[in-house]
């Protein structure tokens, strides 16, 4: 029997829990992120082809997973393939599979990702990396809902929903004639645009808090909080690498802080110089209320909603904390 890809749907966890985990990981606190999550939920209810565009590290994979787990067939496989990481010949056999004897070295039949996805979802990451020849074959699959394995003669029906991810503007690629216009319109049935982290700064405190918790567990280190000055610097920084860069930055800070004890705070001085310098402009500084709201949200997230513990860390009464939660709608 052919081996199933390791990135297919886990069957041990309920789809609802996986969908909730995807939302939590995306950290939708910013109004634009909240609107995106709502749009993704609406898209999930249908079986339409989806095109997700955004810079590298913005969470395209998380939104694709969310759409699958909230979709009509969450119990079926979620199969992913990175179109940019494989050469054309290998990508074709990975996507379509092949029959025994289809080419030198094809000693047994292999099912491709399209077939393995079954009635679930196939995620095509970095779709712009497909060659024009592969684009033509993918277009045929989408239009006819069937394909042949390499060396095969019996058409195989495609039932999976297709979600395409790209960090390239495909409309521009069409204009440059590096991407087929007909395929672009077939993929762009439901487009979702993910904003970079620098344009959804209200998500940064929540993402940072969750990352610090995960990284502390991963490295078996004391849990750290972000002091207001450090948080202000993070919100002012442009983050060209988006969430991936934020994770890398926090992991480096955690590892390089051997003297910090549990419940200690990462201050501005603990951050890299290029991040610290981003907080210099008064124009980009958040207001005091914005800082307070973000910090309270970070502490509540750390205490998993335990208000007495959160109030103790914040140095305020439980009653004051409840009033501030109401004020900031936390």
C-alpha positions in Angstrom: 0.0 0.0 0.0 1.3 3.5 -0.8 2.4 5.5 2.2 0.0 8.4 3.1 1.7 11.8 3.3 2.5 12.9 6.9 0.6 16.2 6.4 -2.8 14.6 6.0 -5.6 15.3 8.4 -5.1 14.0 12.0 -8.0 11.8 12.9 -7.5 11.9 16.7 -8.6 15.5 17.2 -12.1 16.8 16.5 -12.3 19.1 13.5 -13.9 21.8 15.7 -10.9 21.8 18.0 -8.5 22.0 15.0 -10.5 24.9 13.6 -10.4 26.7 17.0 -6.6 26.1 17.2 -6.1 27.6 13.8 -8.1 30.7 14.8 -6.1 31.0 18.1 -2.8 30.7 16.2 -3.8 33.4 13.8 -4.6 35.6 16.8 -7.5 37.5 15.5 -7.7 40.6 17.7 -7.2 43.3 15.1 -10.5 44.3 13.4 -9.1 43.4 9.9 -8.1 40.0 11.2 -11.5 39.5 12.7 -13.2 40.3 9.4 -10.8 37.9 7.6 -11.8 35.1 10.0 -15.4 35.7 9.4 -14.9 35.7 5.7 -13.0 32.4 5.9 -15.9 30.9 7.9 -18.3 31.9 5.2 -16.1 30.5 2.5 -15.7 27.2 4.4 -19.4 26.5 4.2 -19.2 26.2 0.4 -17.0 23.9 -1.7 -15.6 26.7 -3.9 -12.0 27.0 -5.0 -10.2 29.5 -2.8 -7.2 31.8 -3.5 -5.3 33.0 -0.5 -2.8 35.8 -1.1 -0.4 37.3 1.4 3.3 37.9 2.2 5.4 35.0 3.4 4.8 34.3 7.1 1.3 35.9 7.3 -0.6 32.7 8.1 -1.9 31.5 4.8 -1.5 27.9 5.8 -3.5 28.5 9.0 -6.4 30.1 7.1 -6.4 27.2 4.6 -6.6 24.7 7.5 -9.4 26.7 9.1 -11.4 26.6 5.9 -10.9 22.8 5.7 -11.9 22.1 9.3 -15.0 24.3 9.2 -15.9 23.0 5.7 -18.4 20.3 4.7 -15.9 17.4 4.8 -13.6 18.1 7.8 -13.2 14.4 8.6 -11.6 13.8 5.1 -7.9 14.4 4.4 -6.2 17.8 4.4 -3.3 17.3 2.0 -0.7 19.9 1.2 2.0 20.3 -1.5 4.6 23.0 -1.8 4.8 23.8 -5.5 8.1 25.8 -5.1 10.1 23.1 -3.4 9.9 20.4 -6.0 11.3 20.3 -9.6 8.7 20.1 -12.4 9.1 16.3 -13.0 8.8 15.4 -9.4 6.0 17.8 -8.8 3.9 16.3 -11.6 4.3 12.7 -10.2 3.6 14.0 -6.6 0.4 15.7 -7.7 -1.0 13.2 -10.1 0.7 9.9 -9.1 1.9 7.3 -11.6 1.3 3.8 -12.8 3.9 1.1 -12.5 6.3 1.3 -15.5 5.3 4.9 -16.3 8.9 5.9 -16.3 12.3 4.5 -15.3 12.2 3.7 -11.6 8.4 3.5 -11.4 8.4 0.0 -9.9 5.0 0.3 -8.4 1.8 2.4 -8.7 1.7 5.5 -6.5 -1.3 7.7 -5.8 -0.8 11.4 -6.1 -1.8 14.2 -3.7 -4.9 14.9 -5.7 -6.1 11.4 -5.3 -5.1 11.1 -1.6 -7.1 14.3 -0.8 -10.2 12.3 -1.7 -13.3 14.2 -0.6 -11.2 16.6 1.6 -9.0 19.5 0.6 -5.8 19.9 -1.4 -3.7 23.0 -0.6 -1.3 24.1 -3.3 1.3 26.3 -1.7 3.2 28.9 -3.8 1.0 28.2 -6.8 2.9 30.8 -8.8 5.9 28.5 -9.0 4.0 26.1 -11.3 5.4 25.9 -14.9 3.0 27.0 -17.7 2.8 23.3 -18.7 1.7 22.3 -15.1 -0.7 25.2 -15.0 -2.4 23.9 -18.1 -2.8 20.5 -16.5 -4.1 21.9 -13.3 -6.6 24.0 -15.2 -7.9 20.8 -16.9 -8.3 19.2 -13.5 -10.3 22.1 -12.1 -12.6 22.4 -15.2 -13.1 18.6 -15.8 -12.8 17.4 -12.2 -10.8 14.5 -13.3 -7.2 13.5 -14.2 -5.0 10.6 -15.2 -2.1 9.2 -13.3 1.2 9.4 -15.2 1.2 6.4 -17.6 -2.5 5.8 -16.8 -5.4 5.4 -19.1 -8.3 5.4 -16.6 -9.6 8.9 -15.6 -9.8 9.5 -11.8 -12.5 11.8 -10.5 -11.4 14.7 -8.3 -13.7 15.5 -5.4 -11.4 17.6 -3.2 -11.7 21.3 -2.7 -8.6 23.1 -4.0 -7.1 26.0 -2.1 -4.2 27.9 -3.7 -1.7 29.9 -1.6 0.5 32.6 -3.1 2.8 35.4 -1.9 2.9 36.7 -5.5 0.3 39.0 -7.0 -1.2 36.6 -9.6 -2.8 39.5 -11.5 0.6 41.0 -12.1 2.0 37.5 -13.0 -0.8 37.3 -15.6 0.2 40.6 -17.0 3.8 39.4 -17.2 2.6 36.2 -18.9 4.2 34.0 -16.3 0.7 32.8 -15.1 -2.2 31.7 -17.2 -5.1 34.1 -17.2 -7.7 31.3 -17.5 -6.2 29.5 -14.5 -6.1 32.7 -12.5 -9.8 33.2 -12.9 -10.6 29.6 -12.1 -8.6 29.8 -8.9 -9.8 33.3 -7.9 -13.4 32.2 -7.3 -13.2 33.3 -3.6 -10.1 35.5 -2.9 -8.8 36.1 0.6 -6.2 38.8 1.3 -4.0 38.4 4.4 -2.5 41.6 5.7 1.2 41.7 6.9 1.8 41.8 10.6 2.7 45.5 10.4 -0.8 46.3 9.2 -2.6 44.4 12.0 -0.6 45.5 15.0 -3.4 44.7 17.5 -2.6 41.1 16.9 1.0 41.4 17.9 0.5 41.3 21.8 -1.7 38.3 21.5 0.6 36.4 19.1 3.7 37.3 21.1 2.1 36.1 24.4 1.1 32.8 22.8 4.5 32.4 21.2 6.3 33.1 24.5 4.2 30.4 26.2 4.9 27.8 23.5 8.6 28.6 23.3 9.0 28.5 27.1 7.4 25.0 27.1 9.5 23.9 24.1 12.8 25.0 25.6 11.9 24.3 29.2 12.6 27.8 30.2 10.7 30.2 32.6 7.7 32.0 31.1 8.4 35.6 30.2 6.0 38.6 29.7 6.5 41.6 27.5 7.0 44.9 29.3 5.1 47.9 27.9 8.2 49.4 26.3 9.1 46.1 24.6 5.6 45.7 23.4 5.6 49.3 22.0 8.8 48.5 20.1 7.3 45.3 18.6 4.2 47.2 17.5 6.3 49.9 15.9 8.6 47.4 14.0 7.8 46.6 10.4 8.3 42.8 10.6 9.3 42.1 7.0 9.3 38.4 7.9 5.9 38.7 9.6 4.9 36.1 12.2 7.9 33.9 11.4 10.3 36.7 12.2 8.4 37.5 15.4 8.8 33.9 16.5 12.5 33.9 15.7 13.0 37.1 17.6 11.2 35.9 20.7 12.9 32.6 20.6 16.3 34.3 20.5 15.3 36.6 23.3 14.2 33.6 25.5 17.4 31.7 24.8 19.6 34.7 25.5 18.0 35.5 28.8 19.4 32.9 31.2 19.2 35.1 34.3 15.5 35.9 33.9 13.3 34.1 36.4 9.7 32.9 36.0 7.2 35.7 35.6 10.0 38.1 34.5 9.5 40.7 31.8 11.2 41.2 28.5 12.1 44.9 28.4 13.1 47.1 25.5 16.8 46.5 26.3 16.3 42.8 25.8 15.3 43.2 22.2 17.7 43.3 19.2 19.0 46.8 18.3 17.2 47.0 15.0 13.8 46.4 16.8 14.6 48.8 19.6 15.4 51.6 17.1 12.0 51.2 15.6 10.3 52.7 18.7 12.0 56.0 18.3 9.5 57.8 16.2 6.7 59.5 18.1 4.4 59.1 15.2 4.4 55.3 15.5 4.0 55.1 19.3 0.7 53.6 20.5 -1.4 55.5 23.0 -1.3 54.7 26.8 -4.8 53.1 26.5 -3.6 50.9 23.6 -0.6 49.8 25.6 -2.7 49.1 28.7 -5.3 47.1 26.8 -2.6 45.1 25.0 -0.8 44.4 28.3 -3.9 43.3 30.1 -4.8 41.0 27.2 -1.3 39.5 27.3 -1.5 38.8 31.0 -5.0 37.4 30.8 -3.8 35.1 28.0 -0.9 34.0 30.1 -3.1 33.2 33.1 -5.6 31.4 30.8 -8.3 33.8 31.9 -7.7 33.4 35.7 -8.6 36.9 36.8 -7.3 36.7 40.4 -3.9 35.6 39.2 -3.9 38.2 36.4 -4.8 41.0 38.8 -2.0 39.9 41.1 0.6 40.1 38.2 -0.8 43.5 37.1 -0.7 44.9 40.6 -4.4 45.9 40.7 -7.5 44.6 42.4 -9.7 42.0 40.9 -12.5 44.6 40.8 -10.3 47.0 38.9 -9.3 44.3 36.4 -13.0 43.5 35.8 -13.7 47.2 35.1 -10.8 47.4 32.7 -11.9 44.2 30.9 -15.3 45.7 30.4 -13.8 49.0 29.3 -11.5 47.4 26.7 -14.0 44.6 25.8 -11.5 41.9 26.6 
